[in-house]
Amino acid sequence: MRKLIKDLRLRKEHAFETVYYQYYKLVYFVAFSMVKDREVAEEVVQDTFVKMMENIHQYRGKGEFKSWLLSITRNLARNAIKNRKRFQQRYSYDDELVGSYKDESANLSNLMMEIKECLDDFEAAIILYHVIYEFTFEKTASELNTTISVVKKAYYKAIKILKEYYRGEKDE
């Protein structure tokens, strides 16, 4: 392994390929188990090997190389999760659903009537609280006297139903 590390530091292609093919599946598994998204996990894998090459001079050989590489993977996966949460807070399904209805109360009432045609009362209430009133999942759960996980599950199911409904209407 010392020779391989030395060759990595010298930027030898065979050393990189050896490490890549030896650890790719493990790095992917760790990334995917954290981010739960195939595309994001692939990005984390690519970033891991880039970061490995950028920082190979910092590896001192005190711990196992695999542990060092996986710590890079875990850090990048955590960053990806944080970035995804920030992105979802800025742009979420809320924008797709409400669109221009938000400022127009007549259209908002029409939207709610359409939503109630597609969803059961519980799902409609979740959409109303979370999307229209912009309550957090926690606040929505509190208002509906249920758990956050129940609210989230129902919310994503409702979003899927509404997307199918609106896509179907546009296609007709």
C-alpha positions in Angstrom: 0.0 0.0 0.0 2.9 2.4 0.7 4.0 2.1 -2.9 0.5 2.8 -4.1 0.3 5.9 -1.9 3.7 7.1 -3.2 2.5 6.6 -6.8 -0.7 8.5 -6.0 1.4 11.4 -4.7 3.4 11.3 -8.0 0.0 11.4 -9.9 0.6 8.1 -11.6 -2.5 7.0 -13.5 -2.2 3.3 -12.7 -2.2 4.1 -8.9 -5.4 6.1 -9.3 -7.1 3.4 -11.3 -6.0 0.8 -8.8 -7.5 2.7 -5.9 -10.6 3.6 -7.9 -11.4 0.1 -8.9 -10.6 -1.3 -5.5 -12.8 1.2 -3.5 -15.4 2.4 -5.9 -18.2 0.1 -4.7 -17.5 0.7 -1.1 -17.4 4.5 -1.5 -20.6 4.3 -3.5 -22.3 2.1 -0.8 -21.3 4.5 2.0 -22.4 7.6 0.0 -25.7 6.0 -1.1 -26.5 4.8 2.4 -26.2 8.4 3.6 -27.8 10.4 0.8 -30.4 7.9 -0.3 -30.2 9.2 -3.9 -28.4 7.4 -6.7 -27.4 10.5 -8.7 -26.2 12.4 -5.6 -24.3 9.3 -4.5 -22.5 9.2 -7.9 -21.6 12.8 -7.5 -20.2 12.1 -4.0 -18.2 9.2 -5.4 -16.6 11.4 -8.1 -16.0 14.2 -5.6 -14.4 11.7 -3.2 -11.8 10.6 -5.7 -11.1 14.1 -6.8 -10.7 15.2 -3.2 -8.5 12.2 -2.5 -6.1 13.2 -5.2 -6.1 16.9 -4.1 -5.3 15.9 -0.6 -3.2 12.7 -0.9 -0.2 14.7 0.4 -2.1 15.1 3.7 -2.5 11.3 4.2 0.2 10.4 6.8 -0.3 6.6 6.7 -1.1 6.5 10.4 -4.6 5.0 9.9 -5.8 2.7 7.3 -6.1 4.3 3.9 -9.6 2.9 3.4 -10.7 4.7 6.6 -9.2 8.0 5.4 -11.0 7.6 2.0 -14.3 6.8 3.7 -14.0 9.8 6.0 -13.7 12.0 2.9 -16.8 10.2 1.5 -18.9 10.7 4.7 -17.9 14.4 4.9 -18.9 15.0 1.2 -22.1 13.1 1.7 -23.0 15.2 4.8 -22.3 18.3 2.7 -24.5 17.0 -0.1 -27.4 16.4 2.4 -27.0 19.9 3.8 -27.0 21.4 0.3 -30.0 19.4 -0.8 -31.9 20.7 2.3 -31.0 24.3 1.5 -32.1 23.8 -2.1 -35.4 22.2 -1.0 -36.0 25.1 1.3 -35.5 27.6 -1.5 -37.3 25.6 -4.2 -39.7 23.0 -3.2 -42.9 21.4 -4.6 -44.7 24.3 -3.0 -43.7 26.6 -5.8 -44.8 24.1 -8.5 -48.2 23.7 -6.8 -49.1 27.2 -5.9 -47.4 29.1 -8.7 -49.3 32.3 -9.4 -52.2 31.4 -7.1 -50.5 32.6 -4.0 -51.4 36.3 -4.4 -54.9 35.8 -5.9 -57.4 34.7 -3.3 -60.1 33.8 -5.9 -57.7 31.5 -7.6 -56.5 30.2 -4.3 -60.0 29.1 -3.4 -60.4 27.5 -6.9 -57.1 25.7 -6.3 -58.2 24.4 -2.9 -61.4 23.1 -4.5 -59.4 21.2 -7.1 -57.1 19.9 -4.5 -60.0 18.6 -2.4 -61.3 16.8 -5.5 -58.0 14.8 -5.8 -57.1 14.3 -2.1 -58.8 13.1 1.0 -59.4 15.6 3.8 -56.2 14.8 5.7 -54.0 15.2 2.6 -55.8 18.4 1.6 -55.3 19.8 5.1 -51.6 19.0 4.9 -51.3 20.8 1.6 -53.2 23.8 3.0 -51.1 24.1 6.1 -47.7 23.3 4.5 -48.0 24.9 1.1 -50.6 27.6 1.4 -49.9 28.8 5.0 -46.2 27.8 4.8 -46.2 25.9 8.1 -43.3 23.7 8.7 -43.9 19.9 8.9 -43.5 20.2 12.7 -46.2 22.9 12.9 -48.5 21.0 10.5 -48.1 17.9 12.6 -48.9 19.8 15.7 -52.0 21.4 14.1 -53.3 18.0 12.9 -52.3 16.3 16.2 -50.1 13.7 14.5 -46.4 12.9 14.0 -44.0 14.6 11.6 -43.4 11.3 9.8 -47.1 10.8 9.1 -47.3 14.3 7.8 -44.3 14.0 5.5 -45.5 10.7 4.1 -48.9 12.0 3.4 -47.5 15.3 2.0 -45.2 13.5 -0.6 -48.1 11.1 -1.5 -50.4 14.1 -2.0 -47.8 15.9 -4.1 -47.5 12.8 -6.3 -51.2 12.7 -6.8 -51.5 16.4 -7.6 -48.6 16.2 -10.1 -50.4 13.3 -11.9 -53.7 15.2 -11.8 -52.3 18.4 -13.2 -50.1 16.6 -15.8 -53.2 14.6 -16.9 -55.3 17.8 -17.2 -52.6 19.6 -19.3 -52.3 16.6 -21.6 -56.1 16.5 -22.4 
